[in-house]
């Protein structure tokens, strides 16, 4: 009997620890921490679903070396950062993705910043094709290098400059975010 009780306690302890390591959102396991290729430990700052017209489009996750609930701290910190987008919708066309990126940049950065970044924005937009359910887009900010873009597990290239990554993060965290609910979820850091 003692052995059975001990096994039950051990199993419940392992289950509790598993919940600390990952959580499920719309059937996708979202890790609480992850390690970058350069060995940096990143912590989940927040995660939520991007919905449009009652359809779930993707799960967005924001990971940071130094998590924060404050938009300015998230954007201004110079540590490693990662945005992960897990697509839930059957297919999002390249044109829709690019339209969304362009609206996000224009709506959350002043016109002078967009003009300064335009060549890099065009390069960034050129990295995308149609994405399908189950695909991921990973946007890794690497200090002193820029933003590494990975689509469906294929590295597409590096967009240089922290200024580009700051503008990219504002798409989700700026004054006119993709959605206010998703912005709140990405800033829901708990320690």
N, C-alpha and C positions, 0 to 999 in steps of 0.2 A: 504493500500500500504506500509506504514511504517513497519507494522508487517511482510509482505512478505520479505522486504529488510533486516530487522533484522534477520529473520530466515535464509535467504541465507548467511548472514555474519557469523552467528553462525555455520552453517553447514560447511562453508569453513574453519573456524577456527578449528573446530573439525577434519576435514580432514587433515589439516596441522599438527596438533598435533599427529594424528595417524601415519603420515609419520615419525615423529621424534621418535616414539616408536618402529616401526618395518619397515622392507623393505622386498620386495619379491625377491627371487632369484629362478628361475626355478620352480615357483609355491609353494615354501616353504617360510613361513614367518620367517624372521630372526630378532630376538629381538635386540634392541640397548643396553638394559641393562637386567640383570636378577639377581636374588638373590639366593645364594647358601643355602643349608640346614642349614649351621651354621649362616646364616643371612648376609653374606658378599655380598655387591653390586658389581657385575662385569659389565664391560663395553665392548662392542664389539670393538675389536682391528681391525678386518677385517674379510671378508668372501669372498669365491669364489668357483668356480666349479673345481673339479678334473676331467679332461677329459683324455681319452686314446683311440687312434685310432678312433677319431671322435665320441666316445661315452661318454656321461656324466655319470661318475661313482658315485660321491657324492658331496655334498656341504660341505665344511669345514668352520667352524666358530671358531675364536679364541677370547675368552673373558679373560679379565684381571682386577684385582683390580686396577692396575696402568698401563694403556695402554701406548704404545710407538711404534714409527716407527722404532726403532733401534733394530736389532736382539740381540745384546749383552744385552740390557736392558730387552728385553722380556724374555730371557733365565735366566739371572742372578737375576732378581727381585725375592724376596722370597714370595710375596703375592699369594693369591689364583689365579688359572688360570683354564680355561676350554677349551678343544677342543671338538667340536660337529661335528659329521659326519652324515649327512642325506643322505641315499643312494637313488640314482635315477635310477640306473641300475637294471634290473630285478632280478639278483642274482649274488652275488660274493661268490665263494666257499671258505671254510675255508683254503684250501691249498694256494689259491691266496692271501688271506689276510696275512697269515703267511709269505709267500714269500715276499710280499711287506714290511711287518714290518722288516724282516731280512735284506733285501736290504737297507732299510732306515737307520737302525742302523749301518750297516757295512759301508755304503757310507758317513755317516756324523759324525762318531765318530772314533777316532783312535783305532787301534787293541787292545791296552792295556785296554782301556775303555770297549770295547765290551767283552773282556775276564772277566773283573771285574763284568760286568752286566749280563753275560750269564745265570746264574741260574735264575735271575729275568726275563730276556727276555723269557726264556723257560716257566716260570710260566705265564707270560703275554700271550704268544702265545697259551697256553693251555686254555685260557678263551674264545676263539672264536669258533664259528660254522659258517655255511653259513649264509650270511645276504641277505635279500631280499629288493626289492624296498619298501621304506617307513620306514625301520628299521633305528634306530640311534645307534651310538656308542658315548658314552660320556666319556671323559677322564678328570677327575677332579684332579687337584693338590691341596692337602690340606697341608699347611705348617706344618712341624714337624711330618707328618704322611706318606705322599706319594701320589701315584696316584690311585684314585678309578676308577675302570673300570665298566661301565654299558653298557650292550648290549641289545637292544630291551627292554628297561625299566627293565632289571633284573640286579641287582648288582652282579658282578662276583667276586669281591675281590679287595684287596688293594695291590699294589706293593710299598714296602717301598723305601724311599730315594729320595732326590731332584736330585741326580745324574742320576737316572733313568729317571725322568721327563725331565731333561735337554736334555738327549739323545733322548727322545721321541719327544720333540719339534723340535729338529734339523732335524727330518725326513721331516718336512715341511719348516724349516727355515735355514737349514744348507747350506754348500757349494754345495751339490748335492741334492737339494730338490726334492720332488715328481715332481713338475714342477715349473719353474721360475715364470710363470704367477700367479700361486696360491700363491707362496711365497709373491709376490708383493701385492696381494689382502689381505693376512692375516696381512700385515704390513701397510695397508692403513688407519690407525687410523686418524680420524679427530675430532677436538674438536671445 
